Amino acid sequence: MTDASRVDGRPADAPTPEDAAASPPGAPGSGSASGAPWSSPQPDVGYAPTSEAYNTGALPTAPTPSSAPAAPLSGGPSGGMPSGGMPSPGMQSGGVPSQPGPSGYPTAPIPTAGPAVPTPGNGAPGGSPFWSQAGAQDPWRDPSAAPAWLAPTPPGTPPPAGPTPPGDGPARRGGFGPIMLVSIVVAVVAGLLGGALGYVVAARTAGSSFSLGDSSGETPELAERPPTSLAGIAKQLQPSVVTIVIRSASGNGNGSGFVISDEGYVLTNNHVAAPAAAGGTLRVVFHDGTSVSASIVGRDPGSDIAVLKIQKSDLKQVKFGDSDKIAIGDPTVAFGSPLGLADTVTSGIVSALDRPVRTGGDSGASQGDEDDAYLAAIQTDAAINPGNSGGPLVDGAGRVIGVNSAIAALPSRSGSSSGNIGIGFAIPINQAKRIAEEIIATGKARTTIIGAEVNLADETSGGAPLTKVVAGGPAEKAGLKAGDIVTKFVNRPIEDGVALIALIRKQDPNTKVGITYRRGGKTVTTTVTLGQR
């Protein structure tokens, strides 16, 4: 047995991403960026998936050609040119180590030529033909350095000028020339290669730079959706589904309903219409935004069904299904205005059938108060919330199989319900349709009875204990007595009194059904003809 809540709509760091630079092995001075994963803040309502930054990767860098391998300096790398294409202080451009000059500037390069041939007249006063007077007079020469050996120059060649201090004249031509030339060539080649690679990448991604998605095929102006698709069902039903706005002395609220006749009859729940029965007003709002006033034709609290009447032309009525032929697992679609949100559509499946549900009233020892609704309900996991009450539950073909009426909810600390938890209940449409037809015809509906009272508080007997049997009623005529425990009804197991009352009210009056009861350890099965009141 389930005590359900009515759903009538009554007043009831992300860290900043950090990039870490890492130099690939074997390429000093060049680096690639890698992004650190990060998460977006999660709002209270809904969440966005965690975004992860990703490393796009760096294009490979072509190695820079260098001159002949240099002898390693103390504490420095060997066998290559430092990043940037310029030699480090203390390294000769030709790859030969030298001593650093004053103030850290490099010493003058020592150009080399072919085999050295001594030239007379250039030797030092000690007899060495390779000693140069210009070298001895070089102001930048380190007095403590060993003599520098120069190759003799051909006759008639002017002696080389001494080095020019920084800022004292034009830059000297020397060993930097070949390196700069190599650097320029490398830069040009790298630029050409980079440009070609960039062109290829740009050519491959040119379309995605300006257009998102796959544009290879033509998109039709209007997609064709089958009538049995969710979109097709929504399009079919929405013109027939209405929002019901209630204004009464006890408060305001909203519910849902649907057109069941082109003559202006609208079906909804009794608990939606009841507040307006004592002088309040009802207004029906359609899918297109138009609204009209509504009046109550009749109400049946025991089944939670009410019928309203409106004056409007061009009404589109729903199509009815057969709630006796649905099965667990069949698709369902729920329509309504939960929390006042009109035109809401949710989907699910039939989760259970003939689920005993009692809404309203308090526990008692009889068949229940007149304001209590006992339902052998269709259970669905299609989302149903306050405001969905009275809206249609349809099958996979868009045919109405139930009327949304109640939900199971978890109580909160404040005493309010938790809203939808995937357990919703709908009145079977076969029962609702019969009651609506009787209300339209006579202004009221008949209630199916068995002529006995049951103990609703007893949940340990393994059935529905009968506390009283009405003389001359259907139960007495079938041979039942007070104290009997009903264990089956219409071939359905009975666990308690709510289940028995719900299944009795689901049947039409004057219907013959099977009933099984236990008396003194003996089980008896018989037939009973149901009555009415």
Secondary structure as UniProt FT lines:
FT   STRAND          2..3
FT   STRAND          5..6
FT   STRAND          19..22
FT   TURN            25..26
FT   TURN            28..29
FT   STRAND          32..35
FT   TURN            74..75
FT   TURN            83..84
FT   TURN            89..90
FT   TURN            93..94
FT   HELIX           102..104
FT   TURN            120..121
FT   TURN            125..126
FT   TURN            129..130
FT   HELIX           133..136
FT   TURN            139..140
FT   TURN            143..144
FT   TURN            155..156
FT   TURN            166..167
FT   HELIX           176..210
FT   TURN            227..228
FT   HELIX           230..237
FT   HELIX           238..240
FT   STRAND          241..248
FT   TURN            249..250
FT   STRAND          251..261
FT   TURN            262..264
FT   STRAND          265..268
FT   HELIX           270..273
FT   HELIX           274..276
FT   TURN            277..278
FT   STRAND          281..285
FT   TURN            287..288
FT   STRAND          291..300
FT   TURN            301..304
FT   STRAND          305..310
FT   TURN            323..324
FT   TURN            328..329
FT   STRAND          331..336
FT   HELIX           338..340
FT   TURN            342..343
FT   STRAND          344..359
FT   TURN            370..371
FT   STRAND          373..380
FT   TURN            386..387
FT   TURN            389..390
FT   STRAND          392..394
FT   TURN            396..397
FT   STRAND          400..407
FT   TURN            413..414
FT   STRAND          424..428
FT   HELIX           429..442
FT   STRAND          448..449
FT   STRAND          452..454
FT   STRAND          464..469
FT   TURN            471..472
FT   HELIX           474..477
FT   TURN            478..479
FT   TURN            482..483
FT   STRAND          485..489
FT   TURN            490..491
FT   STRAND          492..493
FT   HELIX           497..506
FT   TURN            509..510
FT   STRAND          512..519
FT   TURN            520..521
FT   STRAND          522..529
FT   STRAND          531..532
//
